[in-house]
Amino acid sequence: MSPLLLFSFVIAYFMILLGVAWYTGKNSTNDSFFIGNKSSNWMLVAFGMVGTSLSGVTFVSVPGAVAKESFAYFQITLGYLIGYLAIAYVLLPLYYRLNLTSIYHYLHNRLGFKSYKTGASFFILSRILGATARLYLVVNILQEAILNSFHVPFWATTLIILVMILLYTYEGGVKTIVWTDTLQTTCMLLGLVICVVYILNHMNMGFGESLQAMGEKGYSKIFFTDPNSKLFFVKQILAGAFITVTMTGMDQEMMQKNISVKTLKDSQKNVISMSIVLMIVILIFLFLGGLLYLYANQLNLEVTGDKLFPAIALQHMPPFVSVIFIIALISALFPSADGAITALTSTFCIDIIGMQRRSDMTDEQKKKLRQRVHLSFAFIFLLFVMMFKWINDSSMIGLILKVATFTYGPLLGLFTFGIISKRKVSDQLVPFICVISPIICFLLDRFQKQIFGSFELGLELLIINGLITFIGLWLASKPSNEPAQA
């Protein structure tokens, strides 16, 4: 299909986003930017967060990993459900009771100023790495499908995408994102369903026949029972639960949208309903992955991993499906990138430089400072996407989850210690504990064959990282006669 025609559809889609942003961003304030004035509709937030949770990496990498790992990713998804229950009934009541704008203020209240800054800093590091890895994957596909034909360099493509995101998040922030995420999630899910239906019809297969064919190829296996394998179901389910608790419940980007809902009860409904929809959607993505490999075998294509879905959608499907794929891919990209830049802006302004506590600044000065920070993070995103271009990892979802095990572990340890312990920690030692823990985990991962033999460590490194942080905090604390602030 003509790259120019594909590009015209991308521009048209973006103009719709700009229209939504203009309408929702009118008369915006810092409160509407950070938490949507606490007036977001819970159903819109729940639906839009499906897109944010999935991202372009899920859209491409989850189907691409089916040949290597079958449906093992669904084991992690089962763990997600456990994690979302913990978020709904443990973390959300805490955040609402304290009326937080930034969830890291809890660490200030409970553990101290250094702990607070450490938690916010680890979020910034985690979100920059994760969001830019997701952004890189989609930009690379757009580059190869469209922009190479116009001889546009990769850095310019990345800059164009970031400018697009800035244009519709610059004023409205969360208030705008709640609505644009809903639109983008709709487009992404429609694209997913249309691609599944097209392949089934083109291969003259029904649902049952396709599952049987996947089973014969070994694509549809869900549960893995070898305890030594990193795909062992107990490891995967536990990892999924803790990944959700940390990457959603202790992540300002994700919780910023949840706490923008007016009441705790509605926010809990948002989280539970979103978790159920997410399970169904990921299962469809895995099913699509099996179909893509069956289709590739039929076409004698030797394409695997992250390149599988783009290659088939853009080169071996009708033009209308190619357009749907590109729109769905962009729809998967924007919710993860726009929310990340907005949340990073919020965390840096509120937690790092303490903008809301500055009585020497007018509201207009605060708004201008927030906008400069917003632009700065967009530039940082550009630099990190270029870094991932140089790394050029074959499976971005594996890389993203691996990074999460190192960067979210300290957050898991900090929040867990604060919630379940009444001990008073030595606040000055917290930054050192939170840096040492990931280093220990990195060494465990790097030399795991020498240490554990045939036993493989996978995503459960996140739990180990959190546990090491927790133990360090315990050793650096003393009993307190005062009740824990929760």
N, C-alpha and C positions, 0 to 999 in steps of 0.2 A: 504493500500500500504506500501511496505517496507520502513521504515525510512532511511535505508542506500541508497536506490535508490533515494529518495527525496533529501537527502543530496548531492548526487553526482550531481544532476541537479543544486542545489544551487551553488556548487563549480564551475561547468562549466559556469554558468551565471556570476559569479563573475570574472572568468578569462577573459571573454569577456570585462567586465568593465575595468579590469586592462589594457587590450590591448588598449582600447580607451584612457585611462588615459596616458599611455606611449606615444602614438602618439601625443596627444594634449598638453602634458606637457613638451615636449622637448624645451629646451632653454627658460624656463619660467622665468619671472621676477616678482617683486612685483606688477607692473602695470597689468600684465596678471593675477596674482592671485586675485587682488582686483576688477578690472573692465574689464578683458579680452582684454586689450589694446584698448577698445572702437571699436572693430571690429567684434562683434558678429552678426550673421545673424538674422534679426528680426523674420523670420519664425521659425527658430530653437528655439529661445528664447520663442516665443509665445506657441509653441507646448510643449516644455519642462516645461513651467510654469504651464500648466494644471496639470501635475503630482505633481509639488511642491504645488500647491494650494489644491489638494485633499488629498494626503498623505494616509497612511495605515488606519488612523482613519476613513476617508470618506469611504474607501473600505469596512470596517467592520461595523462601527457604524451607518452610514446612512441607509443601508438596515435593520440593526437590530432594528432601532427606528420606523420602519413603523407601527408595530402593535400598538404602544402606541400613536404615533403622526401622523399617516397616511402620506400623502405627504406634510405636513406642512413645511418641510424644503425647499420646492421649493419657498415658500414665501420669505424666506431669500435670495434665489438665485436671485429672481427678484430685490431685493435690491442691490445685488452684481453688477448688470448691471449699476445701477445709480452710484454706487461708482466708478466703473471703468471709467465711463465717466468723473467724477470729477478728477480722477487721470490723465487721458489722456490730459485734456484741462486746468487743473489748476496747478497740482503739477509737472508734467513732464516738461512743459515749464519753470517753476521756476528752477528746478534742472539742466536743460541743459543750461539755461542762466548763471547760476553761475558756470558751469563746475565742479560739485561736484563729488568727489570720495566717500565721506560719506555724506549722505543726512542731517546729524545732524549738519554739518557745517553751514547750513542755520540758525539754531538757534543761533549760535555764531555771525554770521553777523548781525542778526536782533535784538536779545534780549540780548546777552551777554555770557560771558564765563561760568558762573554758569548754565545758562539755557541750554547751549550746553552740558555740562557734565551731567546734569540731564536727558535731552532727551536721550542721548546715554546710560546712566545707566538703564533707564526704558526699553529701547529696549533689553538690555542684559538680564535683569530679565524676560521680557516677552518671549523672544525667548528661553531661557533656559527652562522655565516651559512648554511652548507649545510644543517645539520639543522633549523634553524628555518624555512627556506624550504620544505623537504619537509613539515614539520609543518603549516605554514600551509595548504598545498594540501589536505591531507586534512581538517583541521579545518573548512575552508571548505565542503567537500562535505558533511560531517556536519551542519554548521550549517544548510545549505539543505535537506538531506533530512529531518532529524529535529528539531533543536533550535529552529528558527524556529517550528515549530508549538506549542511550549511557551513561546514568547516569552522564551527564554533568550538573553541578549546574547552576542555573539561572544567577548568576553573571558572570560566565565564558561565557555563551551564549552571554550576553550583550557585554562583552569585545571582543569576536570574531567579532561580528557585527561592533563594533566601530573600531577595527583594520582594517577590510575590507574597511570601509569608509575612514579611514586615508590613506590607501595605495593608493587610486586612487584620493584623493584630496590634498595630501601633497604638491605636486609640482605645479600642474596646476591651482588649485583654480577655479575661475569662468570660465576661458578659457576651462577647462576640463568639468566642471559641465554642461555648455550649451549643450555639446554633449552627456554626459551620461544621463542627464535628458530626452533628446529626445528619446534615446533608451529605457529608463525605462518607459516613458509615453506610448510608442508604446506597450510594453509588457503588461502594466496594462490595457490599453483599449482593447487589443485583449483578455485578460483574462476575462474582463467584458462581452464582446459580446459573447464569446464562452459559458460562464456559462448561460447567458440568453437563447441562442439558445438551449442548451442542455436541460434545464428544460422545456422549451416550448414543445420540441419534446417528452421528456419523459412523460409529462403529456397529450400529444395529444391535445394541445390547440393552438389556433391561438392567434394573438395579441388582437383582439377584445374580444374573449372569456375570455382571462385572465383578461383584464380590467373589464369586467362585473363581474367576480368572485371576484376580489378585491373590487369592489364597494359593492357587497353584504356583504362582511366581514367588510366593513368600512375602508379599507386600502388606498383607492385612493383619499380621500378628500384632496383638496389643500387649499382652503380658509376657514378660521375660522373667524366668524363675532361677537363673544362675546367680547365686549371691555374689560371686566374684566379678560379675559383669557390671559395668557402669549403667547398664540398662535394667538392672534388677528392679522389679516393680516397687519394692519397699523403699529403695533409695530414691527412685523417681517420684513416688507419691510424696514422700517426706520433703524432698527438694522442692517440688511444686508448691507445697503448702508454705514453706518458708520463703520461697521466691515471691509468692503473692504478698505475704505479710510485709516483706521488706520493700519490694519494688512497687507496691501499691500503697500499703498501709503506712509505710514510713517514708514515702516519696511525696514531696511537696506538689509535684505536677499533678499526680493522680488525686491526692487528697484535697488539693485546692478546688477541684471541681466538686468533690463530694461535700465539702463544708460550705460551698456556695448555695447549697440547698437550704431552705428556710428552717426546717425542723429535723431533729435527730431521727424520728420515725420515718420520714420520707427518705432521708439519706440512707438508712438501713435497707429500705425497700429497693432503692437504687442499686446498692451493692449486691444484694441477693439476686435480684432479677437479672442484673448484668452478668453475674457469674454463670447462671443457667444458660443464658443466650450464648455466652462465650464458649461453653463446653460444646454446644451444638454446632456452632460455627467452625470451631477447630476440627471437629470430627468431619465436617464437610470438606475442609481444606485437605485433610489427610486422604479422604476418599478421592478428591480431585487429583492428589498426587499419584495415587494408584492408577487412576484413569490416564493421566499424562504419560506414565511409563508404559502402559499397555498400548497407547496410541503411538508412542515413539517406537516401540517394537514393531508395530504394524507398518510404520513408515521407514523402518530400518535406520532410525536416527541414533547416533551415539552421543547424545547430550544428556548430562546428568547434573545434579545439584542445583545451584541457584540459576543456572542458565537454561534449565529445562523449560519452565513455563514461558518465559519471554520468547525463546526460540520457536516454540510451537505456536503460541498465540500470534506472533508477528509475522511468521514465515509460512505457516502451514494451516492457517484458518482464514475464512473469508474476511474481507475488509471491515465489515461491521463488527466482527468479533475482536479484531485488532484495536479498533477504536474503543470498544467497551473495556478491553484489557488495559489500555493506556489510562483511560479515565478512572477505572477502578484502582489501578496502581497509584496514581496521583492521590486518589481519595484515601488510600491506605497510608501514603506518605505524610500528607499535610497534618492529620490529627496528632501524629507523634512528634513532628517537628515544631508545629506552632505552639502546642502545649508546653513543650520542653523549653523553648525560648522564653515564653511567658512566665513559667514557673521559676526558671533560673533568674529572671529579672526580679521577680517577687522575693525570692530567697536572698539575693544579693542586697536588694534595697532594704528589706526589713531586718534580716538576720546579720548580715555582714557589716553594713554601714549604718544600720539603725536609723533609717530615714524617718520612720514614723515617730521616733522619740525626739526628733530635732525640732525644738521650739523656736530656733533661730531662723527657720525657713518658712516661707509662705506656701500655701497649697500649690500655687503656680510654679514656684521654684522646685518643689518636690516633684511635680509632674514633669518638668523639663529634665531633672536629674534622672528620673525613672526612664524617660525616653532615650537619654544618652546611654544608660546601662543596657537598654533593650538593643540598641544599635551595636553596642560593643559585643554582646553575646552573639549577634548574627555574624560579626567578623570572626569571632573565635570559632564558630561553627564552620566557617569557610576554611580556616586553617586545618581543623581536625579532619574534615572531609578529604582534603588533599593528602593528609597523612594516611588515611585509610586507602586512598588510591595507590599510594606507594606500597602499602602492605599487601593489598589485593588478596585477602583471605578467601578461600573457596567456599566457606559456609559461614555467612555473617551471623546467623542465629546462634550457632555454636560459640562464636567469638563473643557475642553480646552476653550470653548467659555465663560464659567463663569470666568475663570482666566483672559481672554482677557478683559472683561469688567472692571476689576480693574486695570490692568497694562497698557493698551493702552489708557485709558481715559486721563491721563496727557499729553501724546503725542498729542492727538486730541486737547486738550485745548491750548497747546504751539504753534502748527503749525497754528491753526485757529486764535489765537490772533495775531501772527506775520504777517499773510497774510492779514487779513481784518482790522486791527487796525494800526494807525500811532503813538500810544502812546508809551512812553518810560517807560519800566518796571524797577522796582527796582530789579536788577539781584540777589542781595544777598538773597531776600525773595523767589525766585522761587523754590528752592529745598523744602522748608517748605510747600509751597502751593501745590506742586505736591505730597507730601506725605500725607498731610491732606485730600485731595480730595478722594483718594481711601478708606481711613479710614471711612469717612462720608458715602460713598456708601456701604461699608461693613455693617455698622450699619443699613442703610436703608434696605438692603437686609435681614439682620438677624432678624429685628423686623418689617418687612413689614406688617404682619398680624395685629399687634397692631396699626400700623400707618395708613394703607390704607384699612383695612378690607378685603373685598372680591376681591379688585382690586390687580392683581398680577403684580409684576415687573419682567421682564425677561431680555432679552439681551439689552433692552433700557437703562439699567444701564450704559452702555458704553457712551451713549449720555449725561446722567445726570452727569457722572464723568467728561466728557469733559467740560460740561457747568459750573460745580462748579470750575474747574481749570481756565476756562476763566474768570469767575467772580472774582476769587481771583487775577488773574493777572491784571485785570482792576482796582481793588481796590488798588493794589500795584504799580500803574503806574501813570504817569502824562502826560498831552498833550506835544507833541513835535512839534517844528516848522520845523524839518527836515522830509523829505518824508521817509516812511517806506522802508527798504531795502528788495526788493523782486526780 
